[in-house]
Amino acid sequence: MPPIPNVLNKIPLMYRAQVDGRCQLQRLHPRADKQDAQRWVEEWIERAYPQSPDFGPGVQTRTYKLSWRFVTNGGQDDGIIRPVVGARGWPFYPGSSMKGLFRSACTPQQKARYCGRPLPGGDWAPGILRFHGGYPVNDKWKDRLLDLVHPQQNYQVKGGDAHHAAFMMISLYQPELKFGISSTEPLPPEEWEEIWRIWERALAKGIGSRVCAGYGHPASISGDELYPPPQALRAGHGVSNA
């Protein structure tokens, strides 16, 4: 095989380290024709499958629309928040994060039944529920992915003499997310309704990263909200059966 010229520059930015000369998603390059974050997004969405992933049989699902932006931190790069990428290249809210948030809205009895309980000797009895996470329901998640943020924590809580700068971030704009939950034993419809009520109380706290800045809040919520999100984008109960 003949040598490929400039082979390093043909590697998608998603697989490059966040170092100078390779990929810098967060930094804005003055007078650049195209920012690295723009290239990263273009390469991502052009390779993602056109159809959304679906949950398997036996999984109960409901869809919620978020009022503004949503991001989960994939934790793959130092210094940059970018989404968790799941099946078919689609952004994903992990089931482990969903379980942790759900558990925070449970009573002790609900925690034991649905999420598990400790046993003598340090062992653990699993709960009956399985949390499958959440995916967008359509490809509108590809719109307006680039997000400009201006961190304030250094200025507001660390002395007030911090340097100010704007940074790029990748987040979803007003997505509709379908969440999946299944059970290891048959449950009556009334108990499923209670399970989804618990999940809605958990959603009121916001999901993903930057919830204190208004990210990750549903358009209509039923729990105790810490801060009201922007004006709701849909009327009614705020949930639709999928």
C-alpha positions in Angstrom: 0.0 0.0 0.0 1.4 3.4 -0.9 1.9 5.9 2.0 -1.0 8.2 2.7 0.1 11.8 2.8 -0.7 13.8 6.0 -2.4 10.8 7.5 -2.6 12.4 10.9 -4.9 15.1 9.5 -7.3 12.6 8.2 -8.3 11.2 11.7 -11.7 12.6 12.7 -11.5 15.2 15.5 -13.6 13.0 17.8 -10.6 10.7 18.1 -7.9 13.3 18.6 -6.4 14.4 21.9 -7.3 17.9 23.1 -3.8 19.4 22.5 -2.5 22.2 20.4 -2.2 21.2 16.8 -4.5 18.2 17.1 -7.9 19.4 18.3 -9.1 22.3 20.5 -12.9 22.2 20.9 -13.1 24.7 23.7 -10.8 27.4 22.4 -11.8 29.9 19.8 -9.1 30.5 17.2 -8.9 34.1 16.1 -9.5 34.7 12.4 -9.8 30.9 11.7 -11.9 30.0 8.6 -13.5 27.2 10.7 -13.3 26.5 14.4 -12.3 23.0 15.5 -15.7 22.7 17.3 -17.5 23.4 14.0 -15.5 20.7 12.2 -16.1 18.2 15.1 -19.9 18.7 14.9 -19.9 18.4 11.1 -17.9 15.2 11.2 -20.2 13.8 14.0 -23.6 14.4 12.5 -22.7 13.4 8.9 -21.7 9.9 10.2 -24.5 9.4 12.7 -27.4 7.1 11.5 -30.5 8.9 10.3 -32.9 6.8 12.5 -32.9 7.0 16.2 -32.1 3.9 18.3 -35.1 2.2 19.9 -35.6 0.2 23.0 -36.2 -3.5 23.1 -39.5 -5.3 23.8 -40.7 -5.0 27.4 -39.3 -1.6 28.0 -41.7 1.1 29.1 -41.0 4.5 27.5 -42.1 8.1 27.9 -40.9 11.2 26.0 -40.2 14.6 27.6 -39.2 17.8 25.9 -36.5 20.0 27.5 -37.1 23.8 27.6 -33.7 25.0 26.6 -30.4 23.1 26.3 -29.2 19.8 27.5 -25.7 18.2 27.8 -24.2 15.2 29.4 -20.4 15.2 30.0 -18.9 12.3 28.2 -15.8 12.7 30.4 -13.6 11.7 27.4 -11.5 14.9 27.2 -9.9 17.1 29.8 -11.3 20.6 29.9 -14.2 20.2 27.5 -17.8 19.1 28.1 -19.2 17.2 25.2 -22.1 14.7 25.0 -22.1 11.1 25.7 -22.4 9.3 22.3 -24.5 6.1 22.3 -25.8 3.7 19.7 -25.8 4.7 16.0 -23.8 7.8 16.9 -26.7 9.5 18.7 -26.4 11.5 21.9 -27.4 9.5 24.9 -28.4 10.0 28.6 -26.9 7.0 30.4 -29.1 4.6 32.3 -26.7 4.7 35.3 -27.3 8.5 35.5 -31.0 7.9 35.1 -31.0 5.4 38.0 -29.1 7.7 40.3 -31.4 10.6 39.7 -34.5 8.4 40.0 -33.2 7.0 43.3 -32.8 10.6 44.7 -36.6 11.1 44.3 -37.6 7.8 46.0 -38.7 7.1 49.6 -36.6 4.6 51.5 -39.2 1.9 50.6 -39.2 2.8 47.0 -35.4 2.8 46.9 -35.3 -0.7 48.3 -37.9 -2.1 45.9 -36.9 -0.3 42.7 -33.2 0.3 43.0 -31.8 -2.3 45.5 -30.9 -2.5 49.1 -27.9 -3.5 51.2 -27.7 -7.0 52.7 -25.8 -8.2 55.8 -22.2 -8.9 55.0 -21.7 -6.1 52.5 -23.7 -7.7 49.7 -26.4 -6.0 47.7 -29.9 -7.1 46.6 -30.8 -5.6 43.2 -34.0 -3.7 42.7 -36.6 -4.7 40.2 -36.2 -1.8 37.8 -33.7 -1.5 34.9 -32.9 2.0 33.6 -32.2 2.1 29.9 -31.3 5.8 29.6 -32.7 8.2 27.0 -32.3 9.1 23.3 -33.6 12.0 21.2 -36.8 11.0 19.3 -35.8 12.6 16.0 -32.8 14.1 14.2 -33.6 17.7 15.3 -30.9 17.2 17.9 -28.4 17.9 15.1 -29.5 21.6 15.0 -27.7 24.4 16.9 -25.3 22.0 18.6 -22.6 24.7 19.1 -23.0 26.6 22.4 -21.0 29.6 23.5 -20.5 29.8 27.3 -18.9 32.4 29.5 -17.9 30.8 32.9 -18.3 33.0 35.9 -17.3 30.9 38.8 -13.7 32.3 39.1 -15.0 35.8 39.0 -18.0 35.3 41.4 -16.6 32.9 44.0 -12.8 32.8 43.6 -11.7 36.4 44.3 -13.2 38.5 41.5 -9.9 39.0 39.6 -10.2 36.1 37.1 -9.6 36.5 33.4 -12.8 36.5 31.3 -13.2 34.5 28.2 -15.8 32.8 26.0 -15.6 29.1 25.3 -17.2 26.6 22.9 -19.4 23.8 24.2 -21.5 21.1 22.4 -25.0 20.7 23.7 -28.5 19.8 22.4 -31.0 22.6 21.8 -34.6 21.9 23.1 -34.4 18.1 22.5 -37.2 15.6 23.0 -35.8 12.7 24.8 -37.4 9.2 25.1 -36.5 7.4 28.4 -36.8 3.7 28.9 -37.5 1.7 32.1 -38.1 -2.1 32.4 -38.9 -4.4 35.3 -37.7 -7.9 36.2 -41.2 -8.8 37.3 -44.7 -7.9 35.9 -46.2 -4.7 37.3 -49.7 -3.4 37.2 -50.5 -0.1 35.3 -51.0 1.7 38.6 -47.5 0.9 39.7 -46.0 2.0 36.4 -47.8 5.3 36.8 -46.2 5.7 40.2 -42.8 4.9 38.8 -43.1 7.6 36.1 -44.3 10.1 38.7 -41.1 9.4 40.6 -39.1 10.0 37.5 -40.9 13.3 36.9 -40.1 14.4 40.4 -36.4 13.6 39.6 -36.6 15.4 36.3 -37.6 18.6 38.1 -34.1 18.8 39.5 -32.6 18.9 35.9 -30.6 16.2 34.1 -27.1 16.2 32.7 -24.5 18.9 33.3 -24.9 22.7 34.1 -28.3 22.3 35.6 -27.6 25.4 37.8 -27.3 27.4 34.6 -30.7 26.3 33.4 -29.7 23.3 31.3 -31.6 20.0 31.4 -34.9 21.2 32.7 -38.2 19.8 31.2 -40.7 22.1 29.7 -43.3 21.1 32.2 -42.4 19.6 35.6 -44.2 18.1 38.5 -41.6 18.2 41.3 -40.0 20.8 43.5 -38.0 23.0 41.2 -35.1 25.0 42.5 -35.3 27.5 39.7 -38.1 27.9 37.2 -36.8 27.1 33.6 -37.7 29.4 30.6 -41.3 29.5 29.5 -42.7 26.1 28.8 -42.7 25.1 25.2 -45.7 22.9 25.4 -48.9 22.9 27.4 -50.4 20.1 29.4 -48.8 17.6 31.7 -45.4 17.7 30.0 -45.2 14.1 29.1 -46.3 11.9 26.2 -46.5 8.2 26.0 -44.2 6.8 23.4 
